[in-house]
Amino acid sequence: MATITPPDYPVFFLFEQGEWWDYVMLILVTGALALTAWWAQRSKVAVMLVFVIAPVLLTIFWWPHSTEGTASAGWFPIVKQYSALAGSLCLVALQYFKKLRYQYWYLVIPPAILAINIIEAVIRDFQCAGIDGVDPSQGMVTWGGPWNYMNGIAGILNLLAISGWIGIFVAKNKSKAIVWGDLTIWWIIAYDLWNFAYVYNCLADRAWYSGVALLASCTIPALFKWGRGAWIQYRAYTLTLWSAVVLTFPHFMHDSVFAHRSAHNPTALMLISALSLIVNIAVFGYHVYRIVKYRRNPLTQEVYSDTPQYVEMVRDFASDTDKIRIASRLGKTPLELGYVDDKTYRPAASASVGR
């Protein structure tokens, strides 16, 4: 591990102190991403504008040359944009094509995309452990150290704690939110810590917006009742939007008045990755505990569908058909799990995935 050279600007632990407008812009970016994702979740017009028309026009007229000579040049931002866009359109299809909602092969796609993104970042964290100074592939200062290995392990544990995708359903209310209940709030917190540590470790001077703002924009909605369970949709949509912003305005994070740099603090690097590892060990440990204690198969059942938080989510958002499907995978009825109150409840919907 090389000795990290302190930056020549005032810092405050994680980042440079910056100016007041850096903090205002952080709030504006977070709010704009969350609000646009909320709009796209509820509107076909927004989906067409944000995920079809704008990407097509920008692909033809702007993105091929917009990043030339900037720190956003290269294949990685392009791949990130189109992979995130594909993930978002995959979720849009679930909202508007009902037959896909009960096809096992299609429900595997969201977790597969999520897992691939985590794996890519884990590999990159391990690679960055051997970099000291300017990373030739990114053109940014990167300091490798034990924190990369710690956070890489945290990412693997976070990946292994993914479950319940077979129970993804579309909310019955006008939001048509994509609800994935097994991504609990504790899993989301563990993911956020891991992902922030990854960005801070490997893309340090982008962490203010690509770390703090981007993660906050998808996590804050998930804390409210109207956004509960829909984290995966907010994550996909905000990531797609932000990737497009990076390609469209490549100078924004790097050399504009709103650029906000890392403190390149070894203590911060170690602390964030250590916290990421500790929380992910705890979340993974509890996940394994529930699998063993309740004899759940994470490939064919939800691990948390009988917890109070999950029950409340199903009661609020799931259709009668989805309530039956979720309950049947535990060998119970919606009434037994508390998904419904009426003892005369006699739905006739099918309870098998893929039919």
N, C-alpha and C positions, 0 to 999 in steps of 0.2 A: 504494500500500500504506500503510495507516494505521499509526500507532504503537500497538503493542499495550500495553494497560495491565496491569502485573503484578498478579496476584491478591493478595488480602490474607490468604492462608494459606500456611503453609510448603510448599514444593514440592521435588521431587527430579527435575529435568530434564523427564520426560514428564508426571508426575502429582503431585498433592499428596502429602505424606508420609503423611498419614492415621494411622490407629491399627492396632494389631496385628490386630484383628478384620476389617479390610478385606482383609488378605492371606489370612487363614483363609477368609473367605467367597469370595474369588477361587478358591481351590483347591477348595472345596466345590462351587461352581457348575460349574467345569470338570469335576470328577469326576462330578457328577450328570448333566450333559448327555451326557457320553461313555458312562456306564454305561447310561442309559436308551436311548440310540441303539443300543448293543450288544444290549440286551434286545429292542428292537423289530426288529432285524435278524434275530433268531433265533426269534421267537415270534409266532404269529398272535394269541394272547391280548393281547400287548403292543400289537400293531398296532391291534386293535379298541379297546382302552382309550385309547391315546394319540392315535391319529389319526382315530378315528371317534366314539366315545362322548363323550369329554371335550370335543372341539371343538363337537359338536352341543349338548350341555348348556350349555356356556359361551356359545355364540352366542345361545341362547334366553334364558338367565337372568342372565348377568353382563356379557358384553362390551358390550352396547348402552349401558350407563351406567357402566361401571367406570372409564373414563378421563376422565370429565367434570371439567373444572377442573384437570387435571394436564398435565404436559409431554408426555404420551403421547396427548393428545387429537388428533382429526383423522383424515383418511382414510388417511394413509400407513401407520401401524402395522396398520390393518385389512387393507389391500391386501397388505402384507408377510406377514401371517399366512396369508392364504388362498392366496397364490401359492406360499409355501413348503410349505404343506400339500398343494397340488395336485402339486408336484414330488415330495414324499415318497410320495404315493399312486401316482404314476406308477411309481416304483421298486418299490414293493410289488407292483404288478401284474406287473412283470417277474419277480419271484420266484415268483409263484404261478400265472401263466398262461403256460405254456410256449410257446404259439403266438406270443406277442408277441415272444419273444426273437429271432426271426429275421425280423421284419418291418421293413424299412428305414424305413418311415414312422414306426414307433413308436420306433425307436432314435434318431431325430432329436429326439425330444421332450426328453430330458435335456440335450443340449447347447444346444438352443434356449432352455430355461428359464435355464440358466447364462449364456448370452450376453445374454439380456434383462436379467438382474440386473446384469451388469457394465455394460451400456450405460446403465441407469438411474443407476448410481452415477457413471459418467463424466460424464454430463450434469449431475448434481448438483454434482460437484467443480468443473466449469467455472462453474456458476451461483454457487457460494460464493466464487469469486474476487472478486466485486464486493460482498461483504458485510463490513462492519466494525462489530462490536458485536453487539447482540441481533438474531438472525435472526427476523423477524416470523412466519415460517412454522413455526418450531420452538420459539421462545421460549428459545433457548440462545445463549450468547455464541459468535460465530463470527468468525474473523479471516481474511479473504481475502488472497491473495498469490500469488506465482509458484509456490508449492508446489502450488496447486490445478491449474495447467496442467501441471506436471511429472507429477503423479500421474494426471491425466486421460489423458495420453499413455501412461503406463505401463499403465493399464487397457485401452486400445485394443490395445497390443502383446500383453497377456495374452490378450485375446479372440482375436486372430489366431493365437495359438499353440495353440488348442484343436484337437485332431484325434483320430481313432481311435474315434469313437463307434460306428461300424459294427461294431467289435469288442467292444463291451460284452457281457459274458457273466455268467452266474450260477454261482457257485462250486459245485462238485460235492459239497462236504462239507456237514455239517449247518448251517453258518452261513448258507448260501444268499446269501452276500455278492454285491453287485453290483460286479463288477470292471471297471474302465475303465483299462487299462494305459497308454494314451498320456498320461494325466495323471500325468506322472512326478513324482518327489519334487522335482525342481528347478522344475517348473511350479507345484507346490503352494506351494513357498517363495515364488516370485515372486508368486503369487496372494495369499498371506497378507500379504506386505509391502505390496502394492497395497491390499488391503482394509483392513488396519489403518490405513494412511495416509489412506484415504478416510474412515473413521470418525473418526480423530483430526482431520482437516481440517474435516469437515462436521457431526459429532455429538460434539464434543470431550468433553463431560462424561459421555458414555455409553461412551467408549472403553475404560474399565477392564473392563467386563463384555461389552459388545457387540463389542469389539475383541479384547482379550487372552483372556478366558475362552472366548468363542465360537469363536475360531479355534483355540485350543489344544485344545479338546474334540474337534475333527474331525481335526486334524493329528497329534496324539500317537498315536491308534490306527493311523494310516497308516504310522507309523515301525516298527511291530512286524510280524512275519511274519503273524500272524493277521488283521491289518487291512490288509495291503499291497494296494494296488489299489482298495480300497473307500472312498477318500476322498470320492467324490461322494455315497455313501450316508450317511456320517457327517455330511457338510456339510449335506445336505438335512434330515436328521432333527434335528440339533442346532439348525439355524436355525429349523425349525418349532417345536421345543420352547421355544426362547428367545423367539421372537415371541409365543408363548402366555403365557409368564411375564410379559413386558412389559405385555400387555393385562390380565392377571389381577391383577398386583401393580404398578400403575403408579408407585407411590411408591418402590419399592425402589431404583431407580438414582438418583433425583433428590433426595429429601429424607428418606430413612430414615437410620438410624445407619450403614448400610452404603454410603451414597453415597460415591463416590470421584471427585473432580473432576480435570479436566485442569490442567496447569501453565500452559497458554496461553503456551507458550514459543516464540517465533519461530525460535530455533535448532533446537528439536526439530521444529517443523513443516517447516522446510527440509530438515533431515537425513533424516527419515523418508521424505519424498517423493523426495528425491534418490536414496536407497538403493533405493527402489521402482523408480524409473526405470532406474537402472543395471542392476539384476538383471533386470528385464523386457527390457531391450535385449539383454542377454547370452543369456537363454533364447530370445527370439524369433530372434536371430541364429543360434544353434545349430539351432533348429527349421528355419529356412530352409536352412541348410547341409545338413542331412540330407535335406530334400526334394529339393534340387538334386543332391546327390552320388549319392543312391540312387534318384533318379527316382521318388519316391513321390507319389501323388496323395492329399492329406489328406482328400479328400471320399469316396474309395472304398477307401483302404488305411490301415493303421496305420503311423505313421511310425517307431515304436520297437519293433516286434514281433520284431526279430531281435537286440535288445540283451540282454546277460546277465541284467539285472534282469527284463526282460519274459519271457525264456525260463524263468527260474526260477518266475515267477508262473504261467505257463501250465502248466508241469509240475505244480505243486502244486494248482492250483485248477480248471483247465479240463477239461471232459469230452472224450471222444474226438471227438465231433462238433465241438465248438468248436475243438479243436486243428487239425482238418482245415480248417475254415472260415478260421481265421486264417492258416494256412500257405498255403492256396490263393490268397489275395489277393496273396501275394508270388511266386506261381508256383512254390512249393516244397511239399515234403511235411513232415509233422511230424518225421519222422526227420532230414531234412536240416537243419532248424532246431534240432534238439536237444530238441524237445518230448517225444520218446519215445526209449528206448534199444533196444528190442527190434527187430532187423532183420526179424523175421517178422511185424511189426505190419501187419495188413491190414484196417483198419476199412472198413465199407461205407456209412458215413454220408454224407449229402449235404453238399456243400461250398459251397452257394450261399445267400446271404442272400435271404430273401423266399419260400423254398420250404418 
